[in-house]
Amino acid sequence: MTSFDITALQAELQGQKPRKILKAALEQFDNIAISFSGAEDVVLIDMAVKIRPDIQVFSLDTGRLHPETYRFIEKVREHYGIQIELLTPDHAILDEMVKAKGLFSFYRDGHQECCGIRKVDSLRRKLAGLDAWITGQRKDQSVGTRQDLPEIQIDTAFSTPEHQLIKFNPLANWSSAQVWDHIEAYQVPYNELHEKGFISIGCEPCTRPVLPNQHERAGRWWWEDATKKECGLHAGNLTHRKN
């Protein structure tokens, strides 16, 4: 696809319902995958398997996920009868960081280095072999970083001069309430941690339940600035907000 094509498709999909955006993504690309980790992503899987039963799905296994999250991944795999590729960190690089800084250096140094090794590097290797990917991002999901999220975009964080990567965000205009309405209406599997006060769920040391009326991302990297809560998977959001 060219930049002109992307601009035209974005104009066509702007403000559209998730199913239409998802259908357009799957019609435009064969070599495309859904990134799966939370409630939003399972809603996308629930919609996508009705369009393309063999949709490619992957998830980042950082080695620091909650036990409940591992059970959740298996529950989704069995419920939809799909394969879920688990992406793991480069053990040599991970071992070097842990030996030098210990297991909880992110509390002192910030989460970027750890997320870079456990998440971003693994994702970069996967995306290098795809033409497009689908995320569960929502505009209201993160303070200061996702308000301008488009339905389709060039992924500036993972594109290279030789490889242009397209990113679709079908749930960009949905609220958390709409996500959970779909989960309840269609009996979609969800992480049992949601029943314990967790909303946005990441690695165990970096995730905690939120209090009533707190923003859903307040439970992620709570020791850091609320306007910088991106692990690097969607670093383009931060870059865009600075411009």
Accessible surface in RSA format (square Angstrom, percent):
REM  Atomic radii and reference values for relative SASA: ProtOr
REM  Chains: A
REM  Algorithm: Lee & Richards
REM  Probe-radius: 1.40
REM  Slices: 20
REM RES _ NUM      All-atoms   Total-Side   Main-Chain    Non-polar    All polar
REM                ABS   REL    ABS   REL    ABS   REL    ABS   REL    ABS   REL
RES MET A   1    81.48  42.2  19.34  12.8  62.14 147.9  26.63  22.6  54.85  72.7
RES THR A   2    81.34  57.9  75.65  76.7   5.69  13.6  77.44 104.0   3.90   5.9
RES SER A   3    69.85  59.0  63.84  85.2   6.02  13.9  40.69  86.6  29.16  40.9
RES PHE A   4   160.65  80.4 153.12  94.8   7.52  19.6 157.80  95.7   2.85   8.2
RES ASP A   5    60.61  42.5  56.68  56.4   3.92   9.3  11.90  28.0  48.71  48.6
RES ILE A   6    11.93   6.8  11.93   8.9   0.00   0.0  11.93   8.6   0.00   0.0
RES THR A   7    92.11  65.5  86.17  87.4   5.94  14.2  66.48  89.3  25.63  38.8
RES ALA A   8    51.20  47.1  38.48  59.4  12.72  28.9  45.84  64.6   5.36  14.2
RES LEU A   9    13.02   7.2  10.84   7.8   2.18   5.5  13.02   9.1   0.00   0.0
RES GLN A  10    36.31  20.3  36.31  26.5   0.00   0.0  27.55  58.6   8.76   6.6
RES ALA A  11    71.61  65.8  48.43  74.7  23.18  52.7  52.20  73.5  19.41  51.4
RES GLU A  12   101.75  58.4  84.64  64.0  17.11  40.7  38.16  73.8  63.59  51.9
RES LEU A  13     0.34   0.2   0.34   0.2   0.00   0.0   0.34   0.2   0.00   0.0
RES GLN A  14   120.94  67.6 106.10  77.5  14.84  35.3  19.16  40.8 101.78  77.2
RES GLY A  15    57.15  70.5   0.00   N/A  57.15  70.5  26.28  72.1  30.86  69.1
RES GLN A  16    62.62  35.0  56.99  41.7   5.63  13.4   2.12   4.5  60.50  45.9
RES LYS A  17   160.22  78.2 157.26  96.5   2.95   7.0 102.81  92.5  57.41  61.2
RES PRO A  18     5.00   3.6   5.00   4.6   0.00   0.0   5.00   4.1   0.00   0.0
RES ARG A  19   107.65  45.2 106.37  54.2   1.28   3.0  54.06  73.9  53.59  32.5
RES LYS A  20    96.04  46.9  88.92  54.6   7.13  17.0  56.17  50.6  39.87  42.5
RES ILE A  21     0.00   0.0   0.00   0.0   0.00   0.0   0.00   0.0   0.00   0.0
RES LEU A  22     0.00   0.0   0.00   0.0   0.00   0.0   0.00   0.0   0.00   0.0
RES LYS A  23   108.57  53.0 108.57  66.6   0.00   0.0  51.55  46.4  57.02  60.7
RES ALA A  24    12.28  11.3   9.63  14.9   2.64   6.0  11.88  16.7   0.40   1.1
RES ALA A  25     0.00   0.0   0.00   0.0   0.00   0.0   0.00   0.0   0.00   0.0
RES LEU A  26     7.52   4.2   2.30   1.6   5.22  13.1   2.72   1.9   4.80  12.9
RES GLU A  27   120.82  69.4  83.79  63.4  37.04  88.2  42.31  81.8  78.52  64.1
RES GLN A  28    89.99  50.3  62.51  45.7  27.48  65.4   3.20   6.8  86.79  65.8
RES PHE A  29    20.94  10.5  18.29  11.3   2.65   6.9  20.94  12.7   0.00   0.0
RES ASP A  30   130.07  91.1 109.49 109.0  20.57  48.6  36.05  84.8  94.02  93.8
RES ASN A  31    54.92  37.9  49.48  47.8   5.44  13.1  23.29  56.0  31.64  30.6
RES ILE A  32     1.15   0.7   0.00   0.0   1.15   2.8   0.00   0.0   1.15   3.1
RES ALA A  33     0.00   0.0   0.00   0.0   0.00   0.0   0.00   0.0   0.00   0.0
RES ILE A  34     0.00   0.0   0.00   0.0   0.00   0.0   0.00   0.0   0.00   0.0
RES SER A  35    18.92  16.0  17.78  23.7   1.14   2.6   1.80   3.8  17.12  24.0
RES PHE A  36     1.34   0.7   0.00   0.0   1.34   3.5   0.00   0.0   1.34   3.8
RES SER A  37    68.59  58.0  59.67  79.6   8.93  20.6  35.74  76.1  32.85  46.0
RES GLY A  38    17.96  22.1   0.00   N/A  17.96  22.1  17.96  49.3   0.00   0.0
RES ALA A  39     4.98   4.6   2.96   4.6   2.02   4.6   3.22   4.5   1.76   4.7
RES GLU A  40    23.44  13.5  23.44  17.7   0.00   0.0   1.81   3.5  21.63  17.7
RES ASP A  41    12.43   8.7  12.43  12.4   0.00   0.0   0.00   0.0  12.43  12.4
RES VAL A  42     0.00   0.0   0.00   0.0   0.00   0.0   0.00   0.0   0.00   0.0
RES VAL A  43     0.00   0.0   0.00   0.0   0.00   0.0   0.00   0.0   0.00   0.0
RES LEU A  44     0.00   0.0   0.00   0.0   0.00   0.0   0.00   0.0   0.00   0.0
RES ILE A  45     0.00   0.0   0.00   0.0   0.00   0.0   0.00   0.0   0.00   0.0
RES ASP A  46     6.99   4.9   6.99   7.0   0.00   0.0   0.00   0.0   6.99   7.0
RES MET A  47     3.76   1.9   0.83   0.5   2.93   7.0   1.97   1.7   1.80   2.4
RES ALA A  48     0.00   0.0   0.00   0.0   0.00   0.0   0.00   0.0   0.00   0.0
RES VAL A  49    25.54  16.8  18.73  17.0   6.81  16.4  18.73  16.3   6.81  18.5
RES LYS A  50   132.37  64.6  93.39  57.3  38.98  92.8  90.79  81.7  41.58  44.3
RES ILE A  51    69.52  39.6  40.27  30.0  29.24  70.5  44.49  32.0  25.02  67.9
RES ARG A  52    46.76  19.6  46.01  23.5   0.75   1.8  22.85  31.2  23.90  14.5
RES PRO A  53   102.59  74.8  91.77  83.7  10.82  39.3  92.58  76.4  10.01  62.2
RES ASP A  54   117.71  82.5  90.96  90.5  26.75  63.3  50.15 118.0  67.57  67.4
RES ILE A  55     5.77   3.3   0.01   0.0   5.76  13.9   0.12   0.1   5.65  15.3
RES GLN A  56    63.32  35.4  55.60  40.6   7.72  18.4  32.47  69.1  30.85  23.4
RES VAL A  57     2.76   1.8   0.00   0.0   2.76   6.7   0.00   0.0   2.76   7.5
RES PHE A  58     0.07   0.0   0.07   0.0   0.00   0.0   0.07   0.0   0.00   0.0
RES SER A  59     3.62   3.1   2.90   3.9   0.72   1.7   0.72   1.5   2.90   4.1
RES LEU A  60    20.80  11.6  13.81   9.9   6.99  17.6  13.81   9.7   6.99  18.8
RES ASP A  61    23.95  16.8  23.40  23.3   0.55   1.3   0.60   1.4  23.35  23.3
RES THR A  62     1.30   0.9   0.88   0.9   0.43   1.0   0.88   1.2   0.43   0.6
RES GLY A  63    53.47  65.9   0.00   N/A  53.47  65.9  27.06  74.2  26.41  59.1
RES ARG A  64    38.60  16.2  33.07  16.9   5.52  13.1  19.54  26.7  19.06  11.5
RES LEU A  65    25.64  14.3  13.78   9.9  11.86  29.8  13.78   9.7  11.86  31.9
RES HIS A  66    11.42   6.2  11.42   7.9   0.00   0.0   9.50   9.8   1.92   2.2
RES PRO A  67    83.40  60.8  78.03  71.1   5.38  19.5  82.66  68.2   0.75   4.6
RES GLU A  68    23.49  13.5  22.96  17.4   0.53   1.3   0.13   0.2  23.36  19.1
RES THR A  69    10.49   7.5  10.49  10.6   0.00   0.0  10.49  14.1   0.00   0.0
RES TYR A  70    77.77  36.3  70.78  40.3   6.99  18.2  66.09  49.7  11.67  14.4
RES ARG A  71   124.74  52.4 117.26  59.8   7.48  17.8  68.20  93.2  56.53  34.3
RES PHE A  72     2.35   1.2   1.23   0.8   1.12   2.9   2.01   1.2   0.33   1.0
RES ILE A  73     6.02   3.4   6.02   4.5   0.00   0.0   6.02   4.3   0.00   0.0
RES GLU A  74    74.89  43.0  74.82  56.6   0.07   0.2  38.57  74.6  36.32  29.7
RES LYS A  75    89.46  43.6  83.73  51.4   5.73  13.6  60.96  54.9  28.50  30.4
RES VAL A  76     0.00   0.0   0.00   0.0   0.00   0.0   0.00   0.0   0.00   0.0
RES ARG A  77    67.58  28.4  66.46  33.9   1.12   2.7  28.32  38.7  39.26  23.8
RES GLU A  78   127.24  73.0  99.88  75.6  27.35  65.1  40.95  79.2  86.29  70.4
RES HIS A  79   102.25  55.9  67.38  46.8  34.87  89.2  44.09  45.4  58.16  67.7
RES TYR A  80    37.77  17.6  12.57   7.2  25.19  65.6  18.26  13.7  19.51  24.1
RES GLY A  81    69.62  85.9   0.00   N/A  69.62  85.9  35.87  98.4  33.76  75.6
RES ILE A  82    15.87   9.0   5.23   3.9  10.65  25.7  11.36   8.2   4.51  12.2
RES GLN A  83   159.71  89.3 151.81 110.9   7.90  18.8  55.15 117.4 104.57  79.3
RES ILE A  84     7.87   4.5   0.00   0.0   7.87  19.0   0.36   0.3   7.51  20.4
RES GLU A  85    79.32  45.5  69.80  52.8   9.52  22.7  40.06  77.5  39.26  32.1
RES LEU A  86    68.58  38.2  45.78  32.8  22.80  57.3  45.78  32.2  22.80  61.3
RES LEU A  87    18.34  10.2  15.22  10.9   3.12   7.8  18.34  12.9   0.00   0.0
RES THR A  88    64.10  45.6  55.75  56.5   8.35  19.9  29.86  40.1  34.24  51.8
RES PRO A  89     8.33   6.1   4.39   4.0   3.95  14.3   4.39   3.6   3.95  24.5
RES ASP A  90    55.53  38.9  47.31  47.1   8.21  19.4  12.54  29.5  42.98  42.9
RES HIS A  91   118.50  64.8 114.34  79.5   4.16  10.6  85.43  88.0  33.07  38.5
RES ALA A  92    75.62  69.5  58.73  90.6  16.90  38.4  66.53  93.7   9.10  24.1
RES ILE A  93    79.37  45.2  78.12  58.2   1.25   3.0  78.56  56.6   0.81   2.2
RES LEU A  94    19.00  10.6  19.00  13.6   0.00   0.0  19.00  13.3   0.00   0.0
RES ASP A  95    70.60  49.5  68.73  68.4   1.88   4.4  12.61  29.7  58.00  57.8
RES GLU A  96   123.36  70.8 117.59  89.0   5.77  13.7  43.12  83.4  80.24  65.5
RES MET A  97    13.84   7.2   7.24   4.8   6.61  15.7  13.36  11.4   0.49   0.6
RES VAL A  98    38.92  25.6  34.97  31.7   3.96   9.5  34.97  30.4   3.96  10.7
RES LYS A  99   177.65  86.7 139.91  85.8  37.74  89.9  93.67  84.3  83.98  89.5
RES ALA A 100    82.88  76.2  40.72  62.8  42.16  95.9  51.34  72.3  31.54  83.5
RES LYS A 101    80.39  39.2  67.29  41.3  13.10  31.2  50.01  45.0  30.38  32.4
RES GLY A 102    31.60  39.0   0.00   N/A  31.60  39.0  27.99  76.8   3.61   8.1
RES LEU A 103    93.78  52.2  84.69  60.6   9.09  22.8  86.66  60.9   7.12  19.2
RES PHE A 104    96.67  48.4  93.04  57.6   3.63   9.5  93.05  56.4   3.62  10.4
RES SER A 105     4.97   4.2   4.66   6.2   0.31   0.7   0.00   0.0   4.97   7.0
RES PHE A 106     5.83   2.9   4.80   3.0   1.03   2.7   5.83   3.5   0.00   0.0
RES TYR A 107    92.86  43.4  72.26  41.1  20.60  53.6  59.41  44.6  33.45  41.2
RES ARG A 108   161.97  68.0 123.81  63.1  38.15  90.8  73.79 100.9  88.17  53.4
RES ASP A 109    82.60  57.9  43.69  43.5  38.90  92.0  24.62  57.9  57.98  57.8
RES GLY A 110    19.71  24.3   0.00   N/A  19.71  24.3  15.08  41.4   4.63  10.4
RES HIS A 111     1.72   0.9   1.53   1.1   0.19   0.5   1.50   1.5   0.22   0.3
RES GLN A 112    92.04  51.5  85.75  62.7   6.29  15.0  61.74 131.4  30.31  23.0
RES GLU A 113    73.46  42.2  60.11  45.5  13.35  31.8  41.55  80.4  31.90  26.0
RES CYS A 114    11.96   9.0  11.40  12.7   0.56   1.3   2.04   5.2   9.92  10.7
RES CYS A 115    10.70   8.1   9.36  10.4   1.34   3.1   1.34   3.4   9.36  10.1
RES GLY A 116    18.44  22.7   0.00   N/A  18.44  22.7  18.44  50.6   0.00   0.0
RES ILE A 117    19.10  10.9  18.70  13.9   0.40   1.0  18.70  13.5   0.40   1.1
RES ARG A 118    12.87   5.4  12.87   6.6   0.00   0.0   3.75   5.1   9.12   5.5
RES LYS A 119    17.68   8.6  17.68  10.8   0.00   0.0  10.23   9.2   7.46   7.9
RES VAL A 120    16.64  10.9  16.64  15.1   0.00   0.0  16.64  14.5   0.00   0.0
RES ASP A 121    42.64  29.9  40.69  40.5   1.95   4.6  11.38  26.8  31.27  31.2
RES SER A 122     2.45   2.1   0.30   0.4   2.15   4.9   0.70   1.5   1.75   2.5
RES LEU A 123     0.45   0.3   0.45   0.3   0.00   0.0   0.45   0.3   0.00   0.0
RES ARG A 124   112.88  47.4 112.06  57.1   0.82   1.9  54.16  74.0  58.72  35.6
RES ARG A 125   126.52  53.1 105.48  53.8  21.03  50.1  77.87 106.4  48.64  29.5
RES LYS A 126    34.55  16.9  25.76  15.8   8.79  20.9  15.13  13.6  19.42  20.7
RES LEU A 127     1.71   1.0   1.46   1.0   0.25   0.6   1.71   1.2   0.00   0.0
RES ALA A 128    69.49  63.9  45.38  70.0  24.11  54.9  49.62  69.9  19.87  52.6
RES GLY A 129    53.36  65.8   0.00   N/A  53.36  65.8  38.49 105.6  14.88  33.3
RES LEU A 130     3.93   2.2   3.50   2.5   0.43   1.1   3.73   2.6   0.20   0.5
RES ASP A 131    62.12  43.5  61.33  61.0   0.79   1.9   9.70  22.8  52.42  52.3
RES ALA A 132     0.00   0.0   0.00   0.0   0.00   0.0   0.00   0.0   0.00   0.0
RES TRP A 133     0.92   0.4   0.92   0.4   0.00   0.0   0.92   0.5   0.00   0.0
RES ILE A 134     0.00   0.0   0.00   0.0   0.00   0.0   0.00   0.0   0.00   0.0
RES THR A 135     3.10   2.2   2.72   2.8   0.38   0.9   3.10   4.2   0.00   0.0
RES GLY A 136     7.53   9.3   0.00   N/A   7.53   9.3   3.83  10.5   3.71   8.3
RES GLN A 137     4.41   2.5   2.38   1.7   2.03   4.8   3.39   7.2   1.03   0.8
RES ARG A 138     0.56   0.2   0.56   0.3   0.00   0.0   0.00   0.0   0.56   0.3
RES LYS A 139    68.43  33.4  67.45  41.4   0.99   2.3  28.51  25.7  39.92  42.5
RES ASP A 140    71.65  50.2  54.55  54.3  17.10  40.4  46.98 110.6  24.66  24.6
RES GLN A 141    16.66   9.3  16.66  12.2   0.00   0.0   0.67   1.4  15.99  12.1
RES SER A 142     2.80   2.4   0.00   0.0   2.80   6.4   0.45   1.0   2.35   3.3
RES VAL A 143    63.15  41.6  58.60  53.1   4.55  11.0  62.66  54.4   0.49   1.3
RES GLY A 144    16.73  20.6   0.00   N/A  16.73  20.6  11.13  30.6   5.60  12.5
RES THR A 145     3.87   2.7   0.10   0.1   3.77   9.0   0.10   0.1   3.77   5.7
RES ARG A 146    13.82   5.8  13.49   6.9   0.34   0.8   0.34   0.5  13.49   8.2
RES GLN A 147    82.26  46.0  68.98  50.4  13.28  31.6  43.38  92.3  38.88  29.5
RES ASP A 148    78.01  54.6  55.69  55.4  22.31  52.8  19.83  46.7  58.18  58.0
RES LEU A 149     5.67   3.2   0.34   0.2   5.33  13.4   3.87   2.7   1.80   4.8
RES PRO A 150    36.10  26.3  31.70  28.9   4.41  16.0  36.10  29.8   0.00   0.0
RES GLU A 151     2.38   1.4   2.38   1.8   0.00   0.0   0.00   0.0   2.38   1.9
RES ILE A 152     3.61   2.1   0.00   0.0   3.61   8.7   0.00   0.0   3.61   9.8
RES GLN A 153    40.42  22.6  36.67  26.8   3.75   8.9  12.49  26.6  27.93  21.2
RES ILE A 154    53.38  30.4  44.63  33.2   8.75  21.1  44.63  32.1   8.75  23.7
RES ASP A 155     3.38   2.4   1.90   1.9   1.48   3.5   1.48   3.5   1.90   1.9
RES THR A 156   104.29  74.2  77.66  78.7  26.63  63.5  68.40  91.9  35.89  54.3
RES ALA A 157    34.64  31.9   7.07  10.9  27.57  62.7  17.81  25.1  16.83  44.6
RES PHE A 158    13.19   6.6   1.74   1.1  11.45  29.8   4.51   2.7   8.67  24.8
RES SER A 159    30.14  25.5  12.83  17.1  17.31  39.9  12.94  27.6  17.20  24.1
RES THR A 160    68.83  49.0  55.41  56.2  13.42  32.0  58.09  78.0  10.74  16.2
RES PRO A 161   137.36 100.1  90.97  82.9  46.39 168.6 104.19  86.0  33.17 206.1
RES GLU A 162   156.16  89.7 115.09  87.1  41.07  97.8  74.41 143.9  81.75  66.7
RES HIS A 163    43.46  23.8  40.85  28.4   2.61   6.7  38.50  39.7   4.96   5.8
RES GLN A 164    74.35  41.6  55.25  40.4  19.10  45.5  26.69  56.8  47.66  36.1
RES LEU A 165     0.11   0.1   0.11   0.1   0.00   0.0   0.11   0.1   0.00   0.0
RES ILE A 166     2.99   1.7   2.99   2.2   0.00   0.0   2.99   2.2   0.00   0.0
RES LYS A 167     5.81   2.8   5.81   3.6   0.00   0.0   0.76   0.7   5.04   5.4
RES PHE A 168     0.00   0.0   0.00   0.0   0.00   0.0   0.00   0.0   0.00   0.0
RES ASN A 169     0.00   0.0   0.00   0.0   0.00   0.0   0.00   0.0   0.00   0.0
RES PRO A 170     1.73   1.3   0.00   0.0   1.73   6.3   0.00   0.0   1.73  10.8
RES LEU A 171     0.09   0.1   0.00   0.0   0.09   0.2   0.09   0.1   0.00   0.0
RES ALA A 172     0.56   0.5   0.00   0.0   0.56   1.3   0.00   0.0   0.56   1.5
RES ASN A 173    63.30  43.7  33.66  32.5  29.63  71.4  29.96  72.1  33.34  32.2
RES TRP A 174    43.24  17.4  39.86  19.3   3.38   7.9  31.38  16.7  11.86  19.2
RES SER A 175    38.78  32.8  37.50  50.1   1.28   3.0  32.52  69.3   6.26   8.8
RES SER A 176    33.67  28.5  33.02  44.1   0.65   1.5  20.07  42.7  13.60  19.1
RES ALA A 177    66.62  61.3  55.15  85.1  11.47  26.1  63.78  89.8   2.83   7.5
RES GLN A 178    75.52  42.2  73.00  53.4   2.52   6.0  24.18  51.5  51.34  38.9
RES VAL A 179     0.13   0.1   0.13   0.1   0.00   0.0   0.13   0.1   0.00   0.0
RES TRP A 180    60.03  24.1  59.80  28.9   0.22   0.5  48.66  25.9  11.36  18.4
RES ASP A 181    89.26  62.5  84.41  84.0   4.85  11.5  26.17  61.6  63.09  62.9
RES HIS A 182     9.83   5.4   5.47   3.8   4.37  11.2   5.73   5.9   4.10   4.8
RES ILE A 183     3.59   2.0   2.54   1.9   1.06   2.5   2.54   1.8   1.06   2.9
RES GLU A 184   118.52  68.0 106.68  80.7  11.84  28.2  40.61  78.6  77.91  63.6
RES ALA A 185    76.70  70.5  37.17  57.4  39.52  89.9  49.51  69.7  27.19  72.0
RES TYR A 186   110.45  51.6  90.31  51.4  20.15  52.4  59.29  44.6  51.16  63.1
RES GLN A 187   137.71  77.0 126.05  92.1  11.66  27.8  58.48 124.5  79.23  60.1
RES VAL A 188     4.52   3.0   0.05   0.0   4.47  10.8   0.14   0.1   4.38  11.9
RES PRO A 189    12.25   8.9   3.07   2.8   9.18  33.4  12.25  10.1   0.00   0.0
RES TYR A 190    69.34  32.4  67.48  38.4   1.86   4.8  39.14  29.4  30.20  37.2
RES ASN A 191     2.74   1.9   2.55   2.5   0.18   0.4   1.19   2.9   1.55   1.5
RES GLU A 192    56.28  32.3  54.20  41.0   2.08   5.0  18.09  35.0  38.19  31.2
RES LEU A 193     4.87   2.7   4.87   3.5   0.00   0.0   4.87   3.4   0.00   0.0
RES HIS A 194    34.80  19.0  15.35  10.7  19.46  49.8  11.86  12.2  22.94  26.7
RES GLU A 195   124.40  71.4  85.43  64.6  38.96  92.8  40.54  78.4  83.85  68.5
RES LYS A 196   111.33  54.3  89.85  55.1  21.48  51.1  72.72  65.5  38.61  41.1
RES GLY A 197    33.90  41.8   0.00   N/A  33.90  41.8  29.59  81.2   4.32   9.7
RES PHE A 198    24.63  12.3  22.69  14.1   1.94   5.0  22.69  13.8   1.94   5.6
RES ILE A 199    68.88  39.2  58.91  43.9   9.97  24.0  59.08  42.5   9.81  26.6
RES SER A 200    15.39  13.0   7.33   9.8   8.06  18.6   9.01  19.2   6.39   8.9
RES ILE A 201    29.86  17.0   8.56   6.4  21.30  51.3   8.56   6.2  21.30  57.8
RES GLY A 202     6.93   8.5   0.00   N/A   6.93   8.5   6.28  17.2   0.65   1.5
RES CYS A 203    14.07  10.6  12.63  14.1   1.44   3.4   4.61  11.7   9.46  10.2
RES GLU A 204    90.02  51.7  86.05  65.1   3.97   9.5  23.50  45.4  66.53  54.3
RES PRO A 205     9.72   7.1   3.02   2.8   6.70  24.3   8.94   7.4   0.78   4.8
RES CYS A 206    12.23   9.3  12.23  13.6   0.00   0.0   2.84   7.2   9.39  10.1
RES THR A 207     8.15   5.8   0.01   0.0   8.14  19.4   0.01   0.0   8.14  12.3
RES ARG A 208   106.06  44.5 104.41  53.2   1.64   3.9  28.46  38.9  77.60  47.0
RES PRO A 209    62.93  45.9  52.82  48.1  10.11  36.7  52.82  43.6  10.11  62.8
RES VAL A 210    22.07  14.5   6.67   6.0  15.41  37.1   7.36   6.4  14.71  39.9
RES LEU A 211   122.98  68.5 120.68  86.3   2.30   5.8 121.15  85.1   1.82   4.9
RES PRO A 212   118.43  86.3  94.04  85.7  24.40  88.7 105.46  87.1  12.98  80.7
RES ASN A 213   161.85 111.6 111.85 108.1  50.00 120.4  38.88  93.6 122.97 118.9
RES GLN A 214    77.92  43.6  59.64  43.6  18.28  43.5  23.89  50.8  54.04  41.0
RES HIS A 215    69.04  37.7  53.73  37.3  15.31  39.2  55.74  57.5  13.29  15.5
RES GLU A 216    21.89  12.6  17.62  13.3   4.28  10.2   4.94   9.5  16.96  13.8
RES ARG A 217    19.30   8.1  18.88   9.6   0.42   1.0   4.15   5.7  15.15   9.2
RES ALA A 218    26.91  24.7  17.12  26.4   9.79  22.3  21.94  30.9   4.96  13.1
RES GLY A 219     1.29   1.6   0.00   N/A   1.29   1.6   1.29   3.5   0.00   0.0
RES ARG A 220    15.87   6.7  15.87   8.1   0.00   0.0   0.00   0.0  15.87   9.6
RES TRP A 221     3.52   1.4   3.52   1.7   0.00   0.0   1.79   1.0   1.73   2.8
RES TRP A 222    79.39  31.9  55.50  26.9  23.89  56.1  39.10  20.8  40.28  65.4
RES TRP A 223    74.79  30.0  35.92  17.4  38.87  91.3  46.65  24.9  28.14  45.7
RES GLU A 224    43.94  25.2  26.09  19.7  17.85  42.5  25.18  48.7  18.76  15.3
RES ASP A 225    76.70  53.7  57.87  57.6  18.84  44.5  30.96  72.9  45.75  45.6
RES ALA A 226    48.68  44.8  43.23  66.7   5.46  12.4  43.23  60.9   5.46  14.5
RES THR A 227    63.92  45.5  59.40  60.2   4.52  10.8  50.01  67.2  13.91  21.0
RES LYS A 228   120.85  59.0 120.61  74.0   0.24   0.6  66.40  59.8  54.45  58.0
RES LYS A 229    10.01   4.9   9.91   6.1   0.10   0.2   2.17   2.0   7.84   8.4
RES GLU A 230     1.70   1.0   1.29   1.0   0.41   1.0   0.01   0.0   1.69   1.4
RES CYS A 231    10.58   8.0   9.48  10.6   1.10   2.6   0.00   0.0  10.58  11.4
RES GLY A 232    12.51  15.4   0.00   N/A  12.51  15.4  10.43  28.6   2.08   4.7
RES LEU A 233    24.57  13.7  24.49  17.5   0.07   0.2  24.49  17.2   0.07   0.2
RES HIS A 234    20.04  11.0  19.19  13.3   0.85   2.2   5.79   6.0  14.25  16.6
RES ALA A 235    35.00  32.2  34.33  53.0   0.67   1.5  34.38  48.4   0.62   1.6
RES GLY A 236    19.87  24.5   0.00   N/A  19.87  24.5  15.05  41.3   4.82  10.8
RES ASN A 237    11.47   7.9   7.90   7.6   3.57   8.6   3.23   7.8   8.24   8.0
RES LEU A 238    37.62  20.9  36.99  26.5   0.63   1.6  36.99  26.0   0.63   1.7
RES THR A 239    78.63  55.9  77.68  78.7   0.96   2.3  51.96  69.8  26.67  40.3
RES HIS A 240   101.58  55.5  95.87  66.6   5.71  14.6  67.34  69.4  34.23  39.8
RES ARG A 241   102.21  42.9  74.80  38.1  27.41  65.3  18.29  25.0  83.92  50.9
RES LYS A 242   175.19  85.5 136.02  83.5  39.17  93.3  88.73  79.9  86.46  92.1
RES ASN A 243   148.78 102.6  85.11  82.2  63.68 153.3  60.72 146.1  88.06  85.1
END  Absolute sums over single chains surface
CHAIN  1 A    11563.5       9154.6       2408.9       6413.8       5149.8
END  Absolute sums over all chains
TOTAL         11563.5       9154.6       2408.9       6413.8       5149.8
